């Protein structure tokens, strides 16, 4: 959470670069984690799309920091849904190796991180779409029940029920099969 959110938001609206950076750094990791948990095809590109929409929409935003967080995750949710729709309409193309692969950490650390992420994504994939959305927004994005309901356009009671059923399903899967890695 940002200290002096209202001041940072006001500065960002006037084009102050450091204020944009503060807003970005406050939410980029949770947004990317949410998109990854939703199985986004290209998390980095989609995260950039989300923040481009956030920064171009700042003049229209009204609310406090909690509302801002909900608004950002509403944009993220819509972008990931749009990405899946686009992907469903696109013809597969041949992949070409990246001539300049990005620098990364050790192979062991990267492999463990990938396995953990794939395990969580695989576990979430076994839930219903609504349960996956609710758990991703509640756990990964750290939104309240009310904020999650606003993002998904569902009643608070429905979000609570979906969370309860989703967590019960995760417990059943883990108790039967162990923790996915």
N, C-alpha and C positions, 0 to 999 in steps of 0.2 A: 504494500500500500504506500502511496506517495504522501509525504508530508506536504501541507499547503497545496493540496490538489487544485483548489479553485484558482490560485495564482498561476500554477503551472498550465492549467487549461487556458486561462486568459492569455498567457504569453504565447502558447502554441497557436491560438486563434489569430494572433497578430503576426505569425510567421517566425517566431523566435526558435531557432534551430535546437538549442539545448532543451527547450521545453518539449519539442517533438521527441527528442531523444529520450527524455525522462519518461514520457508516456509509453513510448515504444519498449524501452527496457523493463518497465514495470510489468508489461503483459505479454511480451513476445514468447517467453518460455511456456507459460500456461496455454497460450493460443496454439503454439506449435504442438504441444503435448496433446491438446484436445484434437487437433487435426490428425495427428498420428494415431490416436486411439480410435478415431473414426475411419481409419484406413485410407486417408487421403492419398491420391496417386503421387503427388509431388508436394510434400509438406513445405519445403522452403519456398517454392513459387506461390503456393496458396497462402502462406503466411504473409508474404509480400503483398499479395492481392488484398488481403484483409486489412493490412495497415495502410495501404494506399486508399482504400475506401474509408477507413477511419479518418485519416488526415484530410481527405477532401470533404468529408461530411462534418468536420468539427464545427463549422459555422452554424449548422442546423441542430447540433446536439444541445439538449437542455437537461440538467440534472446534476446530481452529486456524484461522488466517486463510485458508489455502489451502482448507480444507474449507468455510469460510463462503462463499468465492467460488463454489465448485462448487455449493453448496446454493442460492445466490441464482440462478445460471444454470439450475439444474434447475427452479426455480420459474418463471423467465422462459420456458424452453422449453415447459413444460406450459401456461403461460398463452397463449402464441402459438398452440399447437396447438388449445387450447380456443376461442380467438378465431376461428380459421379454421373450426372445426366450427360454432360459433354463426352465423357469417356465411353458411355454406352452407345453414343451415336458415332464415334470415331472409328475408322478402320485402323487396325493395327499396322504399325510401320516398323521397318527394320531398325534395330538399335545399332548405333555406331559408338565405338569406344571413345571416351573423352580423352583427347590428346593431352590435356593438362588436368589430371585427377587432383582433387582438393587434398591439401595436407591434412593428415589425421593423426590420432594418437597411436598407441601401440596396437598391433593386430589383436592381441589377447583382449585388451579393454574394448576395442571396437566389436569384437565377436561376442563378448559377454553382453554388451549393451544391446546389440542387435538381437540376440537370443531372447533377452528379457523383454524387449519391445515386441518382438514377434509373438512371444508367449502371451503377453497381455492382449495384443490385437487378436490372436487366435481365440483366446478365452472370450473376449467381448463379441467376437463374430458368432459365437454360439447362442447369444442372447437375441431377443427380438430387437428390431430396429429401435422401437421406443425405449426399451430397457437400456440398450446401449447408449442412446442419446442422453438419457437421464443420468446414468452412472458416469458417463464421460464429463458431462457438465458439472455434476455435483462433486465428483472426486478429482478429476484431472483439472478442470477449470476452477474448482473451488467456489462455485456459485451457490447461493442459498436456494432453498426450495422455491421461494417466490421468484427469484431471478431466473431459475431454470424454467419455471412455468411460463414466464414472460418470453423467454427465448424460443421455447417450443410452441407457444400459443395453446397451452393446455391448462386446465384448472389445477390449483395447488394440490387438491386431493388426489387427482390422477397421477401427478408427479410423485407424490408420496407412495402411492400404491405401486407404481412402476419401479421405484427405487427398492421397495421392500421385496417385490417379486424378483427383480434383477439380482439383488444381493443373495436371496435364497437360492436362485439358480447357480450363482457362482459358488456358493458354499457346497451345493450338491455336486457340482462338477469337480471341485477340488477334493472333496472327501472321497469321491469315487476314483479319481485319476491322479490325484496329487497336484502340486503346484506346477503350472506349465513353465518351462524355461526355454 
